[in-house]
Amino acid sequence: MTTVITRTVTYPADGLTMVGHLALPAGDGRRPAVLIGPEGPGLNDFQRRRADALAELGYVALAFDLHGGRWFTDPEEMLARVTPLLADPDRMREIGHAALDVVRAEPRTDPARIAAIGYGTGGAIALELGRDGADLRAIGTVNALTTGRPGEAARIRCPVWAGVGSEDPIMPPAQRDAFAAEMQAAGVDWRLVVYGGALHAFHHPPVDQKVVPGVGHHPKHARRAWQDIVALLTECLPVTE
């Protein structure tokens, strides 16, 4: 098995001390890097393992933090923090750029080859980095069909891939249409995959927290969505020795 080195990294953002998870691939040369944004409850071991899996594929991977080391088990507490965050593109960009600065500062990172992927709130942050003109090679999101301020999607400089469940009540057909219209009007190289029968957060295994209507795991589509994201990275950010 490929040797992966991991470490915790702390950095300031949004008035908090963020606690991210950095995973480095084997070797000592520079490699392309990937930011991984977690869903609304925050960074947990599931997304840390995503970073480790990407490092095994040869990427420098940073699973970034949203809430200063907290992971919310109470949906109401989570929404109290996430709802105003999602309504404030500048705050989302601050969180995203802080993580981007951390991964760029890593000596193993090739700073010209960085991608951002994200789930839910983390995906919205990845999209806002793109709308802010960040130098990214790819953006991949799951359950994050957010739309931005008028005209700013034209700043996106890379392909965008988005996945969503067909039965997701938080990202309904009208939201899909608005996202598609924004990307198309901006001339973005975009793709949208709708996973039939899947709910919101279909990619995430069940966890010990209150059940939220409209949220549910779909193991088959979760595997497919991960494969689709890896394919995006392979296309836009190939690992070369």
Buried (B, 14 or more C-beta within 10 A) or exposed (E): EEEBEBEEBEBEBBEBEBBBBBBBBBEEEBBBBBBBBBBBBBBBEBBBEBBBBBBBBBBBBBBBBBBBBBBBEEBEEBBEBBEEBBEEBEBBBBBBBBBBEBBBEBEBBBBEBBBBBBBBBBBBBBBBBBBBEBEBBBBBBBBBBBBBEEEBBBBBBBBBBBBBBBBBEBBBEEBBEEBBEBBEEBEBEBBBEBBEEBBBBBBBEEEEBEEBEBBBBBEEBBEBBBEBBBEBBEEBBEBEE
